[in-house]
Amino acid sequence: MGSELKVPTMAELFAKGEQPEVLFWVGCAGSFDDRAKKITKAFVKILNKAKISFAVLGTEESCTGDPAKRAGNEFLFQMQAVTNIEVLNGYEIKKVVTACPHCFNTLKNEYPGLGGNYEVMHHTQFLKQLLDEGRMTIKGGTFKGKRITFHDPCYLGRANNVFEAPRDLIKRLDAELVEMKSCKTRGLCCGAGGAQMFKEPEKGNKDINVERTEQALETQPEIIAVACPFCNTMMTDGVKDKEKETTISVMDIAELIAKADNL
């Protein structure tokens, strides 16, 4: 993570008898994917600036089991889930925040049935809550008047009805939020869900991420904002497919806020 970032582990805090306000669940993408690591760092910088007491599991964190479950391997999912639940319950975790909607959905909706009951928040919900409570502020200057379109992650939007938190954050940047024709409850998948991220697409006329990128480009954005590491990859690939990567950037909401605050 680099020496400049303060990222305590649960093991360290637990040894000192301390309990953080939230556990930051980093997820596989946020831990291992070079692009998604930047989202992790941006979010950590925001948490540090807002003086939020948080910790990560570090090497004790394992995949939530989302890709296994969606691909049909329920047995593997339950093995992964039960292992994680034992760790979380051992640390008496109450509140979890994650920047990955797949982790968010699985921890929130699948884990309770296996004995893992936590308050689970997506990072956009958590950041909006911090703003609403006056625990952090956003400088809007950097993105003032910039045209930003937001791509709804399936597991954040349609699966969990979280539509306004990310949009509210974009508006706080004084940016111009422009909506795609398929948004909110009618949002279109980026093509990565259901473990499709890890395989080549079936033969067809067009890849889903290209179709979705075309919808985004119709809004003539300067930035395509996302709130999921998988969506980030798919939309970035779509922008490259259209040879627009020099003029249009794909950024996570946490990155937008961190950049606005020069973190």
N, C-alpha and C positions, 0 to 999 in steps of 0.2 A: 504493500500500500504506500510505501514511501515514508520517510521519517517525519515529514511535515504534518502528517495526518494522525490525529489522536483517535485510535480505535481500540478500546479496551475489549478483552474477551470476558465472557461470563465466568470462566474459570478463575480469572484474576480477581474479579469483583467478589465472587462467591467466597474466595479464600480470605478476603478482607471483611467478610460479613456485610457486604454492600449489595443492594438490589437496584438495578437501573430502572428508570421510568419505562423504557421500552427496550425490547430486543429487536435489533435490526437483522431481519432474515435476508441474507445477501442473495442466495439462490445460485444455481450452477452458472448461469450466464454472467451474472454480476461478479462471480468469483474467477471464472476462467476465460471468458471471451474478452479479447483485448478491447473491443469497442464498448462492451457493456461495463467493463471495469471503470471507464470514464464516468459513467452514470453513478456507479457506486461511490466514487471519489467525490463527485459533485454533491451527492446527497449527504455524505459524511461531513463535508465542509459546511454545508448549511446547518446540520445538527450541532456541529462544534460552535459555529458563530452564534446560534440561538441558545447556546449553553444547555442543550438537552442532555440529560444523563441517559446514555444508551450503551449497549454492548452487543458484540456479535458472538456467535458460537465458535467461529474459527474452524479448526479441523474437526470439531464435534458436529458440525452441520453436514447433513447428507441431503441428497436430492429429495424433494417432498414426495416424489413418486408420480407426479402428474404425467410425464410422458409415458411411463409404463402403464398407468391406468387407462389413459386415452387410447393407447395402442392395443388395449385389451388384455394386458397381463396383470390381472387383479391380484394374483399371488405375490408377484414382485412388489406391486404397489403397497400391499399391506405389510410386507416385510420392511420396506423403507419407512413407511409411516410409523409403525410401532417403534422402530429404533429411534426415530426423531422424537416421538411423543415421550418416550422414557427419559431422554435427555432434557427436554423442555420441562417436564413435570419434576424431574430431579432438581432443577434450578428454580422451581416454583414460579415459572414465567406466567405473567398475567396478560401482558400486552405485547403484540408483535406488529412490526411495520415492515413492509417489503416493497421494493420497486418493481417486482415482477407480478403481473396479474395472475399468472399460472400458479405461482406459489400462494398468492393471496387467496385465490378461489379454493385451492386444495386445503390449505390450513384452516380456512374459515368454514368451509362447507363439508369437507370429507373427514377431517380429523376428529370432530366431536363424536362421531359414531364409533371411533376406535379409542376413545378415552382422552382425547386432546382438546380441552375447552379453553380457548383464549379469545381475547378481544383482538381481532385481526384488522389492520388498516392498510390500505394502499398508500404509498408515499404521497400521492396527490391529496388524499383525504387528510393525512396527518399534517402536511404543510398548510393546507387551508385552515385546519383547526388551530395551528400555531398562530396564523395570521389573525383569525377571528378573535383569539384570546389575547392578542397584543403581545405575544411572546417573540414574534419576529416581524420584520418589515421587509418590503421588496422595493428596490429602487427600479423605477420603470424606464429610466432614460435610454439605456442601451437599445431597447427594442421599441421605442416610441414610434407609433405609426407604421411599424413593420407589418406586412401582411403575413399572418400565420394561420395555417389551417391545421385542425387537430384530427388525427386518426384515432377512432375509438377502438381500444383493444377489446376483443370479444369477451374475455373473461372479466374485464372490468365493467364494460358497458352492458351489453345485453344479458350477460349471465348474472350480474350483481347490481344492475341499475345505478352504477356510479357514472353519471354523465357530467354533472355540473362542477365537481371539484377541480378537474384539470382545466376546464374552460374558465372558471373563476380565476385561477392562477394566471392564465394567459392574459386575461383582461387587466389584472393588477399590474402587468408589465407595460400598460398603456399601449399595447399592440392592437392591431385591427384583426379581430378573429373572423375569418371567412370560412363558412361551412361548406363541405362537400355535399353533393346531391344525396349521397347515401351516408347519413350520419345518425348518431344517437341510436334509437331502437332499430333503425334501418341500416346501421353500419355494415360495411362489407369487411369480411375477414381478410387479413394480409396474406393468408395462405400457410402460416407456420403452426397453427394450433393442432392439437390431436397428434403430436409427435411428427407431423409432416415436415417440421423444421429439419429433421435429421435424415430425410430421404429425398430422392429426386421425384419431381411431380410425375403423375401419370401422363400419358400422351394426350394432347388436346390442342385446341387452336391458340390458346394464350394462357400464360401463367397468371394465377390470381393476383400476385403482387404487382404485376404489370398493369392489370386492369385497375387495381386500387390506386396505383401511382398516377395513372391517367386521370382518374377522378380528382386526385389531389391537384394535379397540374392545371386542370380546368379552372381552379379558383385563382390561378396565377399567384401562387404564394412565394414569399421569399424564404420561408421556413415551413417545413412540415414537422409539426410537433407530435411526439409520440409519448406513450407512458408505459412502454413494455419493451424489454430488450429484444424479444423475438420480432416484434413489429418494426423495431429500429433496423434490424438486419434486412428484413424483407423490403421495407420502403427505401432503404439506402440502395439495395440492389436494383430496385425498380427505377430509381432516379438515375443510376449508372446506365441501366438499359436504355434510357431515353437520352443519355449523354447530357444530362443537366447538372451533374455534380459540381460544376464550377459556379453555378448561379443559385442553386437551391440546396440548403442544408437540412438534414434530418437530425433533430435534437430532442432529447428527452426533456420533460418539463423541469426536472431537477437541474439539468444543465443550463436551461434558460435562466432560471432563478440565480444559480451560482454565477453565471456570466454577468447578469445584470448587477450583481453585488460585487463584481470583481474578486470573487473568491478563488 
